[in-house]
Amino acid sequence: MNGTAKKIILAAVGVLTVVAAGSWATALGPLSSTLLLAAGGAVLGGTAMSAVRERREHRLARALQRRDDHLAHTAHELRTPLTAVMNALEIVRAGFATTPEEAEGFLDEADLAARHLLFLINDVVDEAAVEAGKLRLEIREHTVEQLARESVRVLGMQAARNEISVEIGDGDRALA
């Protein structure tokens, strides 16, 4: 007999016990009918609690699976830029970069990958803080122009150091 059949039988016994307690109240006397009513209620309550417990366990199992999937994905995302950093540094250390410019290029790649790694780690830390209720997100509307200007402001110094000009154009004019 499966779990559902057992629950149905227990529920039926509980209902019959409650009905019997009500029907026999005068014949059995108040104490006996109260005991029968309590027994029937306990059976019904136990059946309901079992269903609640099963739903809770199912939700917990799903949440744990989502967490495990998220951790696996996060580990993969972190591993990719870390591997790029390690490979670029190994190439430079091993002397495979034949010119200073080539070595600088590999170090730039390592720097970019390390910054990407830091960005990903900060995302993970922020996500954990949000879930723990220690960080609140303030969601507001922004125009694309506002976001573009903020991006240029944040990245502008890094770009200037690398002699890169960053401009935002709308087709007719450049924004800065």
Disulfide bonds with the S-S distance in Angstrom:
none
